[in-house]
Amino acid sequence: MASKQLPKGCRLVTAISISKNDKYVVAADAAEKIECHVFKIDGPSKAIATVVINAKVMHLAWSPHDENVFACGGDKHMNVCTLDGDKITMKKGSGGGGVVPSSYAVSWVNDPARSSSIISAGADGKVHHWDSAKIAKSYAIGKGSVKSVVC
């Protein structure tokens, strides 16, 4: 993979993920707007698409079911982003009572029958099961934050 260059004004990378077929890499930066930038691995050094997240991104994960879909988790958010050519649409996650817990990590459920299912590690001490960017169920793990999940 050739080197990639974040746009001018970016500060540092807070999360990175490579799609399952090694077609794309997505990187989140900690600039003022906080954005996710998608690059073609075999493409130019500049991003092909960018989406504004506006909240610190702690983790990124590409869907194992759709190479154009990734999830990002972080400060009071879990979002599902879809790449369509040079544009990214973002569906904000919604939690119970309108509150979205901070997500330290996100992981897609690797089951084609559950292609919209995501698990997140919550700062609230819970593991959250998301379905179509909405919390379907939460599991209390213990006191303190859950820092990692994998499926």
Residue frames relative to the residue before (quaternion, step in Angstrom):
aa qw qx qy qz dx dy dz
M 1.0000 0.0000 0.0000 0.0000 0.00 0.00 0.00
A 0.4095 -0.6920 0.5423 0.2437 3.54 -0.94 0.94
S 0.6156 -0.5533 0.3957 0.3980 3.58 -1.16 0.45
K 0.2604 -0.7467 0.5972 0.1342 3.53 -1.21 0.65
Q 0.2176 -0.7894 0.5664 0.0930 3.55 -1.13 0.68
L 0.3585 -0.7157 0.5593 0.2156 3.54 -0.78 1.06
P 0.6018 -0.5777 0.4028 0.3765 3.60 -1.12 0.57
K 0.6598 -0.5002 0.3873 0.4056 3.55 -1.26 0.47
G 0.7507 0.3714 -0.2909 0.4625 3.58 -0.99 0.86
C 0.5331 0.6073 -0.4176 0.4155 3.60 1.23 -0.21
R 0.3710 -0.7633 0.4956 0.1847 3.57 -1.05 0.79
L 0.7602 -0.2404 0.2085 0.5664 3.56 0.69 -1.06
V 0.4939 -0.6388 0.4997 0.3135 3.55 -1.24 0.44
T 0.1936 -0.7986 0.5625 0.0917 3.58 -0.82 1.03
A 0.7884 0.0092 0.0027 0.6152 3.59 1.24 -0.42
I 0.0372 -0.7865 0.6165 -0.0014 3.54 -1.20 0.60
S 0.0419 0.7899 -0.6111 0.0310 3.58 -1.15 0.64
I 0.2478 -0.7498 0.5984 0.1354 3.54 -1.14 0.74
S 0.4977 -0.6754 0.4595 0.2914 3.57 -0.92 0.95
K 0.6935 -0.5450 0.2941 0.3681 3.55 -1.18 0.66
N 0.7526 0.3415 -0.2083 0.5230 3.62 1.05 -0.62
D 0.4999 -0.6953 0.3919 0.3363 3.57 1.28 0.46
K 0.3773 0.7273 -0.4883 0.3004 3.58 1.03 0.75
Y 0.8144 0.1405 -0.0319 0.5621 3.58 0.99 -0.89
V 0.1246 -0.7128 0.6764 0.1376 3.50 -1.39 0.34
V 0.1320 -0.7661 0.6239 0.0801 3.56 -1.03 0.81
A 0.0653 -0.7868 0.6137 0.0028 3.55 -1.02 0.89
A 0.2468 -0.7479 0.5998 0.1414 3.56 -1.02 0.86
D 0.1688 -0.7896 0.5808 0.1040 3.57 -0.99 0.78
A 0.4426 -0.7053 0.5036 0.2305 3.54 -1.29 0.43
A 0.2769 0.7622 -0.5354 0.2359 3.60 1.06 0.67
E 0.7804 -0.3718 0.2345 0.4446 3.55 -1.31 0.07
K 0.7367 0.3999 -0.2316 0.4937 3.63 0.88 -0.91
I 0.2098 -0.7839 0.5302 0.2457 3.58 1.17 -0.70
E 0.1137 0.8133 -0.5462 0.1654 3.52 -0.24 1.35
C 0.2942 -0.6828 0.6276 0.2308 3.51 -1.39 0.26
H 0.1539 -0.7924 0.5893 0.0340 3.54 -0.86 1.06
V 0.1834 -0.7793 0.5925 0.0894 3.58 -0.84 1.02
F 0.1041 -0.7784 0.6189 0.0161 3.53 -0.98 1.01
K 0.3971 -0.6335 0.5897 0.3052 3.57 -1.21 0.51
I 0.4914 -0.6831 0.4504 0.2983 3.57 -0.76 1.02
D 0.7697 0.3081 -0.1856 0.5274 3.60 0.91 -0.84
G 0.5597 0.6283 -0.3622 0.4010 3.57 1.28 0.31
P 0.7806 -0.3375 0.2492 0.4634 3.55 -1.31 -0.32
S 0.6549 -0.5410 0.3679 0.3783 3.55 -1.29 0.25
K 0.6610 0.5066 -0.3049 0.4620 3.60 1.17 -0.45
A 0.5975 -0.5818 0.4236 0.3537 3.57 -1.18 0.64
I 0.3777 -0.7157 0.5384 0.2350 3.58 -1.10 0.70
A 0.7952 0.0132 0.0050 0.6062 3.59 1.22 -0.44
T 0.0996 -0.7827 0.6138 0.0246 3.56 -1.19 0.69
V 0.0735 -0.7714 0.6302 0.0493 3.56 -1.12 0.71
V 0.3903 -0.7036 0.5487 0.2270 3.57 -1.04 0.87
I 0.2080 -0.7879 0.5728 0.0889 3.57 -0.78 1.09
N 0.1582 -0.8436 0.4894 0.1543 3.60 1.08 -0.84
A 0.7161 0.2798 -0.2608 0.5838 3.57 1.14 0.64
K 0.6123 -0.5897 0.3715 0.3733 3.59 -0.98 0.81
V 0.2480 -0.7596 0.5887 0.1218 3.56 -0.85 1.05
M 0.1868 -0.8031 0.5610 0.0738 3.56 -0.72 1.12
H 0.8140 0.0285 0.0223 0.5797 3.59 1.12 -0.62
L 0.1316 -0.7625 0.6303 0.0629 3.54 -1.22 0.69
A 0.0412 0.7900 -0.6113 0.0236 3.59 -1.11 0.65
W 0.3346 -0.7215 0.5731 0.1976 3.56 -0.88 1.00
S 0.5342 -0.6105 0.4829 0.3298 3.54 -1.16 0.65
P 0.3959 -0.7015 0.5315 0.2622 3.61 -1.00 0.76
H 0.6701 0.5185 -0.2722 0.4562 3.59 1.32 -0.24
D 0.7975 0.1176 -0.0289 0.5910 3.59 1.15 -0.60
E 0.3760 -0.7764 0.4659 0.1970 3.57 -0.42 1.23
N 0.6786 0.4823 -0.2904 0.4718 3.60 1.23 -0.21
V 0.6773 0.4656 -0.2800 0.4961 3.61 1.26 0.13
F 0.0561 0.7795 -0.6226 0.0400 3.56 -0.99 0.91
A 0.3099 -0.7205 0.5889 0.1951 3.54 -1.28 0.45
C 0.0909 -0.7665 0.6303 0.0832 3.55 -1.19 0.57
G 0.1012 -0.7865 0.6085 0.0306 3.52 -1.04 0.85
G 0.2297 0.7742 -0.5677 0.1599 3.52 -1.14 0.61
D 0.8429 -0.1664 0.1394 0.4923 3.52 -1.21 -0.67
K 0.8438 -0.1960 0.0563 0.4964 3.57 -0.42 1.33
H 0.7140 0.3894 -0.3022 0.4971 3.57 0.93 0.88
M 0.0166 0.6904 -0.7220 -0.0431 3.44 -1.52 0.34
N 0.0031 0.8217 -0.5658 0.0684 3.55 -0.51 1.22
V 0.2526 -0.7186 0.6250 0.1710 3.53 -1.25 0.58
C 0.1059 -0.8129 0.5728 0.0007 3.56 -0.70 1.17
T 0.1501 -0.7892 0.5931 0.0535 3.55 -1.00 0.92
L 0.2914 -0.7526 0.5745 0.1365 3.53 -0.80 1.12
D 0.0384 0.7726 -0.6305 0.0638 3.56 -0.87 1.04
G 0.8029 -0.1567 0.0549 0.5726 3.57 0.03 1.32
D 0.7873 -0.2555 0.2161 0.5179 3.57 -0.53 -1.20
K 0.6466 0.4795 -0.3194 0.5000 3.59 1.27 0.38
I 0.1696 -0.7526 0.6269 0.1089 3.54 -1.23 0.58
T 0.1633 -0.7531 0.6284 0.1063 3.56 -0.89 0.96
M 0.1955 -0.7923 0.5727 0.0779 3.56 -1.02 0.83
K 0.1507 -0.7470 0.6428 0.0780 3.52 -1.00 0.96
K 0.3106 -0.7717 0.5290 0.1677 3.56 -0.51 1.20
G 0.4683 -0.6725 0.5043 0.2722 3.52 -1.00 0.87
S 0.1580 -0.7815 0.5953 0.0996 3.56 -1.10 0.67
G 0.2372 -0.7893 0.5576 0.0991 3.51 -0.93 0.96
G 0.6919 -0.4516 0.3549 0.4375 3.53 -1.32 0.04
G 0.8308 0.1483 -0.1345 0.5193 3.57 -0.88 0.91
G 0.6256 -0.5742 0.3257 0.4157 3.58 1.24 0.45
V 0.5960 0.5569 -0.3642 0.4494 3.59 1.28 -0.03
V 0.1411 -0.7643 0.6241 0.0797 3.57 -0.90 0.96
P 0.3456 -0.7563 0.5140 0.2107 3.59 -0.56 1.10
S 0.5568 -0.5668 0.4755 0.3777 3.56 -1.18 0.50
S 0.1975 -0.7854 0.5814 0.0785 3.55 -1.00 0.90
Y 0.2800 -0.7785 0.5417 0.1487 3.57 -0.61 1.13
A 0.7937 0.0139 0.0056 0.6082 3.59 1.16 -0.55
V 0.1331 -0.7673 0.6222 0.0796 3.55 -1.24 0.59
S 0.0084 0.7891 -0.6134 0.0312 3.57 -1.09 0.73
W 0.3826 -0.7166 0.5373 0.2267 3.58 -0.92 0.91
V 0.4538 -0.6324 0.5492 0.3042 3.56 -1.15 0.68
N 0.3003 -0.7923 0.5120 0.1412 3.58 -0.64 1.15
D 0.4652 0.6177 -0.4746 0.4205 3.54 0.67 1.21
P 0.4315 -0.7335 0.4553 0.2615 3.63 -0.46 1.13
A 0.6246 0.5373 -0.3452 0.4496 3.61 1.11 -0.54
R 0.7446 0.2926 -0.1770 0.5732 3.59 1.28 -0.34
S 0.0917 0.8734 -0.4744 0.0607 3.58 0.98 0.85
S 0.7026 0.4188 -0.2797 0.5027 3.62 1.19 -0.27
S 0.5207 0.6607 -0.3986 0.3654 3.61 1.28 0.13
I 0.0285 -0.7743 0.6309 -0.0392 3.53 -0.94 1.06
I 0.2048 -0.7366 0.6300 0.1365 3.55 -1.15 0.69
S 0.0621 -0.8014 0.5938 0.0366 3.59 -0.95 0.84
A 0.3964 -0.6773 0.5740 0.2337 3.52 -1.27 0.64
G 0.2131 -0.8424 0.4881 0.0822 3.56 -0.43 1.20
A 0.5024 -0.6327 0.5075 0.2996 3.51 -1.18 0.70
D 0.6278 0.5531 -0.3121 0.4501 3.56 1.32 -0.31
G 0.5935 -0.5981 0.3578 0.4024 3.62 1.26 0.23
K 0.6490 0.4937 -0.3163 0.4847 3.58 1.25 0.30
V 0.3159 -0.6524 0.6403 0.2542 3.50 -1.37 0.33
H 0.1785 -0.8071 0.5598 0.0585 3.55 -0.78 1.09
H 0.2233 -0.7419 0.6198 0.1248 3.54 -1.01 0.92
W 0.1456 -0.7995 0.5820 0.0287 3.54 -0.60 1.25
D 0.0404 -0.7545 0.6536 0.0444 3.54 -1.16 0.69
S 0.8278 -0.0813 -0.0110 0.5549 3.56 -0.57 1.21
A 0.6947 -0.5151 0.2520 0.4343 3.57 0.87 1.07
K 0.6324 0.4585 -0.3543 0.5141 3.58 1.15 0.60
I 0.4806 -0.6637 0.4787 0.3152 3.58 -0.91 0.86
A 0.2242 -0.7792 0.5766 0.1007 3.56 -0.72 1.15
K 0.7848 -0.0980 0.1055 0.6028 3.57 1.05 -0.82
S 0.1592 -0.7657 0.6161 0.0934 3.55 -1.19 0.65
Y 0.1771 -0.7793 0.5970 0.0695 3.53 -1.09 0.81
A 0.3419 -0.7330 0.5527 0.2012 3.58 -0.69 1.10
I 0.2170 -0.7956 0.5586 0.0896 3.57 -0.77 1.08
G 0.7158 -0.3616 0.2713 0.5322 3.55 0.95 -0.81
K 0.6932 -0.4237 0.3506 0.4658 3.53 -1.27 -0.35
G 0.7577 0.3478 -0.2678 0.4829 3.56 -1.06 0.69
S 0.6796 -0.5236 0.3620 0.3645 3.50 -1.37 0.11
V 0.3400 -0.6469 0.6310 0.2603 3.52 -1.31 0.46
K 0.2418 -0.8330 0.4886 0.0947 3.60 -0.60 1.13
S 0.8260 0.1106 -0.0236 0.5522 3.62 1.08 -0.49
V 0.0236 0.7540 -0.6565 -0.0053 3.53 -1.25 0.63
V 0.0145 0.7729 -0.6343 -0.0095 3.55 -1.23 0.49
C 0.1628 -0.7762 0.6028 0.0874 3.56 -1.09 0.74
